[in-house]
Amino acid sequence: MTYTAVTYTVGQVSGFAGITVRTLHHYDRTGLLTPSERSPAGYRLYSEADLARLQQILFYRELEFSLEEIQVILEDPQATAVDQLRARHKRLGEQIAKLQRLVEVAERAMEVQETGVALTPHERFDVFGEITFDLSYATEAAVKWHDSEGHRQALASAAAHGKEDWRRIMAEAAEWRARVLAAFEARQPADGERAMDLAEEHHAHLARWFTPCPPAMHLRIADDFAADPRAFALLVPPSEQRPGLAEWLRTAVRANAERAGGEER
């Protein structure tokens, strides 16, 4: 009795696996899954072993491995599969944690919306002027600073301020910015006394209205101002910004922290 191996056409495999014929052709062209046989007419024919390999490919694709990563795993599965899966498991865990933090951010934003001060568009411009709040930056910052008690306290303080509080905050900030711009345009050194005093005033402003701000936290805030235009726009509106000003302020904050000896304030 002669045993004939069972083979399957591209159309049949496409139906079994729930993927397109075009995808199977692509796997063949890249060498990821080359069918074992061809029909007399030249059509692709897949063996049971080919289907087993396809099942592995689809498993790794479900875990969002790239085709290049899958190729490496299939070439030497014992040497690489466990390490690759372990790394993917870690990344998935980090993604889950980030999504959980985003849920918390959304919930907190809804709470602030429900309990915060209601301002009409005219009142908002009257209080904040050109200072705008970028929602994407606020969300990213909340995720980045998730473990910071200072950040949580700052958000709580901001939500608790009334309209008149915000008027005083913004007036104080505008007066400080004017002196910062004057020092910057006068080419005062960023690590000089005048710049460091201005940095200390900013630290005191944060501590007075939002949260205690030790030097390490103030440095992280200044780093954000220098690295992200959205963050800097919360401090200095676009019409008042100057090339190099954000970096000048960061240097001043660092110099002031060194002057304080890095001690908790």
Backbone hydrogen bonds, N-H to C=O, Kabsch-Sander energy under -0.5 kcal/mol:
donor,donor_aa,acceptor,acceptor_aa,energy
4,T,2,T,-0.5
5,A,3,Y,-0.6
8,Y,46,Y,-2.0
10,V,44,R,-0.6
13,V,9,T,-2.6
14,S,10,V,-2.6
15,G,11,G,-1.9
16,F,12,Q,-2.5
17,A,13,V,-2.9
18,G,14,S,-1.6
19,I,14,S,-1.1
24,L,20,T,-1.7
25,H,21,V,-2.5
26,H,22,R,-2.1
27,Y,23,T,-2.5
28,D,24,L,-1.9
29,R,25,H,-2.5
30,T,26,H,-2.2
31,G,27,Y,-0.6
31,G,28,D,-1.0
32,L,27,Y,-1.4
33,L,27,Y,-1.8
37,E,45,L,-2.0
39,S,43,Y,-2.7
42,G,39,S,-2.7
45,L,37,E,-2.2
46,Y,8,Y,-3.3
51,L,47,S,-2.0
52,A,48,E,-2.0
53,R,49,A,-2.1
54,L,50,D,-2.5
55,Q,51,L,-2.3
56,Q,52,A,-1.6
57,I,53,R,-2.3
58,L,54,L,-2.7
59,F,55,Q,-1.9
60,Y,56,Q,-2.3
61,R,57,I,-2.4
62,E,58,L,-2.1
63,L,59,F,-1.0
64,E,61,R,-1.9
65,F,60,Y,-2.4
70,I,66,S,-2.3
71,Q,67,L,-2.3
72,V,68,E,-1.8
73,I,69,E,-2.2
74,L,70,I,-2.8
75,E,71,Q,-1.6
76,D,72,V,-1.3
79,A,76,D,-0.6
80,T,76,D,-1.6
81,A,77,P,-2.2
84,Q,80,T,-2.8
85,L,81,A,-2.8
86,R,82,V,-2.6
87,A,83,D,-2.4
88,R,84,Q,-2.4
89,H,85,L,-2.8
90,K,86,R,-2.0
91,R,87,A,-2.2
92,L,88,R,-2.9
93,G,89,H,-2.2
94,E,90,K,-2.1
95,Q,91,R,-2.4
96,I,92,L,-2.6
97,A,93,G,-2.3
98,K,94,E,-2.3
99,L,95,Q,-2.5
100,Q,96,I,-2.4
101,R,97,A,-2.0
102,L,98,K,-2.3
103,V,99,L,-2.1
104,E,100,Q,-1.9
105,V,101,R,-2.5
106,A,102,L,-2.6
107,E,103,V,-2.5
108,R,104,E,-2.6
109,A,105,V,-2.7
110,M,106,A,-2.2
111,E,107,E,-1.9
112,V,108,R,-2.6
113,Q,109,A,-2.4
114,E,110,M,-1.9
115,T,111,E,-2.1
116,G,112,V,-2.9
119,L,117,V,-0.5
124,R,120,T,-3.0
125,F,121,P,-2.1
126,D,122,H,-2.4
127,V,123,E,-2.4
128,F,124,R,-3.0
129,G,125,F,-2.2
131,I,128,F,-2.0
134,D,132,T,-0.7
135,L,133,F,-0.6
138,A,134,D,-2.5
139,T,135,L,-2.4
140,E,136,S,-2.3
141,A,137,Y,-3.1
142,A,138,A,-2.0
143,V,139,T,-1.8
144,K,140,E,-2.8
145,W,141,A,-2.7
146,H,143,V,-1.3
148,S,145,W,-2.2
149,E,147,D,-0.7
152,R,148,S,-1.9
153,Q,149,E,-2.4
154,A,150,G,-2.4
155,L,151,H,-2.3
156,A,152,R,-2.1
157,S,153,Q,-2.5
158,A,154,A,-2.7
159,A,155,L,-2.3
160,A,156,A,-1.4
161,H,157,S,-1.2
166,W,162,G,-2.3
167,R,163,K,-2.0
168,R,164,E,-2.0
169,I,165,D,-2.6
170,M,166,W,-2.8
171,A,167,R,-2.2
172,E,168,R,-2.4
173,A,169,I,-2.3
174,A,170,M,-2.4
175,E,171,A,-2.1
176,W,172,E,-1.9
177,R,173,A,-2.6
178,A,174,A,-2.0
179,R,175,E,-1.3
180,V,176,W,-2.1
181,L,177,R,-3.0
182,A,178,A,-1.9
183,A,179,R,-2.1
184,F,180,V,-2.7
185,E,181,L,-2.9
186,A,182,A,-1.3
187,R,184,F,-1.6
188,Q,183,A,-2.5
192,G,189,P,-1.9
195,A,189,P,-0.5
196,M,192,G,-2.6
197,D,193,E,-2.6
198,L,194,R,-1.8
199,A,195,A,-2.3
200,E,196,M,-2.3
201,E,197,D,-1.9
202,H,198,L,-1.9
203,H,199,A,-2.2
204,A,200,E,-2.5
205,H,201,E,-2.4
206,L,202,H,-2.3
207,A,203,H,-2.3
208,R,204,A,-2.4
209,W,205,H,-2.1
210,F,206,L,-2.6
211,T,206,L,-2.0
217,M,214,P,-0.7
218,H,214,P,-2.3
219,L,215,P,-2.5
220,R,216,A,-1.8
221,I,217,M,-2.2
222,A,218,H,-2.4
223,D,219,L,-2.5
224,D,220,R,-1.9
225,F,221,I,-2.0
226,A,222,A,-2.0
227,A,223,D,-2.0
228,D,224,D,-2.6
231,A,228,D,-0.7
232,F,228,D,-2.1
233,A,229,P,-2.0
234,L,231,A,-1.2
235,L,231,A,-0.5
235,L,232,F,-1.3
236,V,232,F,-3.2
240,E,237,P,-2.0
241,Q,237,P,-0.7
241,Q,238,P,-0.9
245,L,242,R,-2.2
248,W,244,G,-2.1
249,L,245,L,-2.4
250,R,246,A,-2.1
251,T,247,E,-2.4
252,A,248,W,-2.0
253,V,249,L,-2.6
254,R,250,R,-2.5
255,A,251,T,-2.6
256,N,252,A,-2.5
257,A,253,V,-2.3
258,E,254,R,-2.3
259,R,255,A,-2.3
260,A,256,N,-1.9
261,G,258,E,-1.0
262,G,257,A,-2.2
263,E,260,A,-1.0
